[in-house]
Amino acid sequence: MMGRYPGMWGKQGAGAVHEGQPLWRRSSMCGNESECVEVAVREGQVLARDSKALGRTPLGFTASVWTEFLHAVAQGELNGL
């Protein structure tokens, strides 16, 4: 699961910035949909936002909390919520 942490996406990964702003990424499963969760890494935090509400302040998570969340998703622990 560690390879799925956004900070591990290489030189052009979610830790990159563009014109001083976080480089937001979304799952390839979103395709051309506009209703996706986007993630970025900035200042040691994983940021998450709703692609439909770009004006809202993104949520910030520590790397360990984000990794725990990804693990829970992968294990199906959040199914049915």
Biotite code that builds the C-alpha atoms (Angstrom):
import biotite.structure as struc

atoms = struc.array([
    struc.Atom([0.000, 0.000, 0.000], chain_id="A", res_id=1, res_name="MET", atom_name="CA", element="C"),
    struc.Atom([2.890, 2.388, 0.551], chain_id="A", res_id=2, res_name="MET", atom_name="CA", element="C"),
    struc.Atom([3.351, 2.780, -3.206], chain_id="A", res_id=3, res_name="GLY", atom_name="CA", element="C"),
    struc.Atom([-0.127, 4.251, -3.427], chain_id="A", res_id=4, res_name="ARG", atom_name="CA", element="C"),
    struc.Atom([0.694, 7.140, -1.102], chain_id="A", res_id=5, res_name="TYR", atom_name="CA", element="C"),
    struc.Atom([0.652, 10.281, -3.256], chain_id="A", res_id=6, res_name="PRO", atom_name="CA", element="C"),
    struc.Atom([4.135, 11.318, -2.160], chain_id="A", res_id=7, res_name="GLY", atom_name="CA", element="C"),
    struc.Atom([5.488, 8.220, -3.893], chain_id="A", res_id=8, res_name="MET", atom_name="CA", element="C"),
    struc.Atom([4.355, 9.187, -7.410], chain_id="A", res_id=9, res_name="TRP", atom_name="CA", element="C"),
    struc.Atom([7.789, 10.250, -8.566], chain_id="A", res_id=10, res_name="GLY", atom_name="CA", element="C"),
    struc.Atom([9.174, 13.542, -9.776], chain_id="A", res_id=11, res_name="LYS", atom_name="CA", element="C"),
    struc.Atom([5.898, 14.645, -11.330], chain_id="A", res_id=12, res_name="GLN", atom_name="CA", element="C"),
    struc.Atom([3.798, 13.240, -8.501], chain_id="A", res_id=13, res_name="GLY", atom_name="CA", element="C"),
    struc.Atom([1.310, 14.865, -6.178], chain_id="A", res_id=14, res_name="ALA", atom_name="CA", element="C"),
    struc.Atom([4.139, 16.540, -4.246], chain_id="A", res_id=15, res_name="GLY", atom_name="CA", element="C"),
    struc.Atom([4.896, 18.705, -7.267], chain_id="A", res_id=16, res_name="ALA", atom_name="CA", element="C"),
    struc.Atom([3.639, 22.256, -7.587], chain_id="A", res_id=17, res_name="VAL", atom_name="CA", element="C"),
    struc.Atom([2.535, 24.248, -10.592], chain_id="A", res_id=18, res_name="HIS", atom_name="CA", element="C"),
    struc.Atom([2.824, 28.025, -10.457], chain_id="A", res_id=19, res_name="GLU", atom_name="CA", element="C"),
    struc.Atom([3.070, 27.855, -6.653], chain_id="A", res_id=20, res_name="GLY", atom_name="CA", element="C"),
    struc.Atom([-0.075, 25.745, -6.272], chain_id="A", res_id=21, res_name="GLN", atom_name="CA", element="C"),
    struc.Atom([-0.372, 22.034, -5.402], chain_id="A", res_id=22, res_name="PRO", atom_name="CA", element="C"),
    struc.Atom([-0.519, 19.667, -8.353], chain_id="A", res_id=23, res_name="LEU", atom_name="CA", element="C"),
    struc.Atom([-3.884, 17.989, -7.880], chain_id="A", res_id=24, res_name="TRP", atom_name="CA", element="C"),
    struc.Atom([-4.347, 14.388, -9.012], chain_id="A", res_id=25, res_name="ARG", atom_name="CA", element="C"),
    struc.Atom([-7.437, 12.266, -9.440], chain_id="A", res_id=26, res_name="ARG", atom_name="CA", element="C"),
    struc.Atom([-7.959, 8.612, -10.066], chain_id="A", res_id=27, res_name="SER", atom_name="CA", element="C"),
    struc.Atom([-7.808, 7.427, -13.649], chain_id="A", res_id=28, res_name="SER", atom_name="CA", element="C"),
    struc.Atom([-11.127, 5.730, -12.832], chain_id="A", res_id=29, res_name="MET", atom_name="CA", element="C"),
    struc.Atom([-12.768, 9.190, -12.877], chain_id="A", res_id=30, res_name="CYS", atom_name="CA", element="C"),
    struc.Atom([-12.242, 9.531, -16.603], chain_id="A", res_id=31, res_name="GLY", atom_name="CA", element="C"),
    struc.Atom([-13.851, 12.762, -17.770], chain_id="A", res_id=32, res_name="ASN", atom_name="CA", element="C"),
    struc.Atom([-16.235, 12.906, -14.826], chain_id="A", res_id=33, res_name="GLU", atom_name="CA", element="C"),
    struc.Atom([-16.294, 16.102, -12.786], chain_id="A", res_id=34, res_name="SER", atom_name="CA", element="C"),
    struc.Atom([-17.370, 14.411, -9.557], chain_id="A", res_id=35, res_name="GLU", atom_name="CA", element="C"),
    struc.Atom([-14.118, 13.085, -8.148], chain_id="A", res_id=36, res_name="CYS", atom_name="CA", element="C"),
    struc.Atom([-11.962, 13.411, -5.091], chain_id="A", res_id=37, res_name="VAL", atom_name="CA", element="C"),
    struc.Atom([-8.606, 14.964, -5.913], chain_id="A", res_id=38, res_name="GLU", atom_name="CA", element="C"),
    struc.Atom([-5.422, 14.680, -3.835], chain_id="A", res_id=39, res_name="VAL", atom_name="CA", element="C"),
    struc.Atom([-2.157, 16.597, -3.620], chain_id="A", res_id=40, res_name="ALA", atom_name="CA", element="C"),
    struc.Atom([0.812, 16.726, -1.260], chain_id="A", res_id=41, res_name="VAL", atom_name="CA", element="C"),
    struc.Atom([1.928, 20.056, 0.124], chain_id="A", res_id=42, res_name="ARG", atom_name="CA", element="C"),
    struc.Atom([4.004, 21.051, 3.133], chain_id="A", res_id=43, res_name="GLU", atom_name="CA", element="C"),
    struc.Atom([4.065, 17.531, 4.562], chain_id="A", res_id=44, res_name="GLY", atom_name="CA", element="C"),
    struc.Atom([0.311, 16.986, 4.313], chain_id="A", res_id=45, res_name="GLN", atom_name="CA", element="C"),
    struc.Atom([-1.922, 15.056, 1.978], chain_id="A", res_id=46, res_name="VAL", atom_name="CA", element="C"),
    struc.Atom([-4.647, 17.398, 0.796], chain_id="A", res_id=47, res_name="LEU", atom_name="CA", element="C"),
    struc.Atom([-8.033, 16.173, -0.452], chain_id="A", res_id=48, res_name="ALA", atom_name="CA", element="C"),
    struc.Atom([-10.771, 18.148, -2.169], chain_id="A", res_id=49, res_name="ARG", atom_name="CA", element="C"),
    struc.Atom([-14.045, 17.653, -4.000], chain_id="A", res_id=50, res_name="ASP", atom_name="CA", element="C"),
    struc.Atom([-13.633, 18.446, -7.693], chain_id="A", res_id=51, res_name="SER", atom_name="CA", element="C"),
    struc.Atom([-17.132, 19.990, -7.716], chain_id="A", res_id=52, res_name="LYS", atom_name="CA", element="C"),
    struc.Atom([-16.229, 22.484, -4.971], chain_id="A", res_id=53, res_name="ALA", atom_name="CA", element="C"),
    struc.Atom([-12.816, 23.833, -5.881], chain_id="A", res_id=54, res_name="LEU", atom_name="CA", element="C"),
    struc.Atom([-13.385, 27.030, -3.899], chain_id="A", res_id=55, res_name="GLY", atom_name="CA", element="C"),
    struc.Atom([-13.634, 25.201, -0.590], chain_id="A", res_id=56, res_name="ARG", atom_name="CA", element="C"),
    struc.Atom([-10.616, 24.760, 1.636], chain_id="A", res_id=57, res_name="THR", atom_name="CA", element="C"),
    struc.Atom([-9.173, 21.257, 1.075], chain_id="A", res_id=58, res_name="PRO", atom_name="CA", element="C"),
    struc.Atom([-8.964, 18.799, 3.943], chain_id="A", res_id=59, res_name="LEU", atom_name="CA", element="C"),
    struc.Atom([-5.445, 18.101, 5.215], chain_id="A", res_id=60, res_name="GLY", atom_name="CA", element="C"),
    struc.Atom([-4.197, 14.774, 6.557], chain_id="A", res_id=61, res_name="PHE", atom_name="CA", element="C"),
    struc.Atom([-0.881, 13.580, 7.909], chain_id="A", res_id=62, res_name="THR", atom_name="CA", element="C"),
    struc.Atom([0.873, 10.923, 5.850], chain_id="A", res_id=63, res_name="ALA", atom_name="CA", element="C"),
    struc.Atom([0.198, 8.279, 8.510], chain_id="A", res_id=64, res_name="SER", atom_name="CA", element="C"),
    struc.Atom([-3.532, 9.050, 8.696], chain_id="A", res_id=65, res_name="VAL", atom_name="CA", element="C"),
    struc.Atom([-3.809, 9.032, 4.891], chain_id="A", res_id=66, res_name="TRP", atom_name="CA", element="C"),
    struc.Atom([-1.979, 5.700, 4.707], chain_id="A", res_id=67, res_name="THR", atom_name="CA", element="C"),
    struc.Atom([-4.348, 4.238, 7.326], chain_id="A", res_id=68, res_name="GLU", atom_name="CA", element="C"),
    struc.Atom([-7.321, 5.489, 5.297], chain_id="A", res_id=69, res_name="PHE", atom_name="CA", element="C"),
    struc.Atom([-6.005, 3.894, 2.087], chain_id="A", res_id=70, res_name="LEU", atom_name="CA", element="C"),
    struc.Atom([-5.420, 0.643, 3.943], chain_id="A", res_id=71, res_name="HIS", atom_name="CA", element="C"),
    struc.Atom([-8.986, 0.669, 5.317], chain_id="A", res_id=72, res_name="ALA", atom_name="CA", element="C"),
    struc.Atom([-10.366, 1.278, 1.808], chain_id="A", res_id=73, res_name="VAL", atom_name="CA", element="C"),
    struc.Atom([-8.270, -1.514, 0.315], chain_id="A", res_id=74, res_name="ALA", atom_name="CA", element="C"),
    struc.Atom([-9.366, -3.937, 3.048], chain_id="A", res_id=75, res_name="GLN", atom_name="CA", element="C"),
    struc.Atom([-13.060, -3.084, 2.546], chain_id="A", res_id=76, res_name="GLY", atom_name="CA", element="C"),
    struc.Atom([-13.374, -1.772, 6.085], chain_id="A", res_id=77, res_name="GLU", atom_name="CA", element="C"),
    struc.Atom([-15.392, 1.231, 4.912], chain_id="A", res_id=78, res_name="LEU", atom_name="CA", element="C"),
    struc.Atom([-17.851, -0.643, 2.701], chain_id="A", res_id=79, res_name="ASN", atom_name="CA", element="C"),
    struc.Atom([-21.445, 0.229, 3.449], chain_id="A", res_id=80, res_name="GLY", atom_name="CA", element="C"),
    struc.Atom([-20.711, 3.578, 5.099], chain_id="A", res_id=81, res_name="LEU", atom_name="CA", element="C"),
])
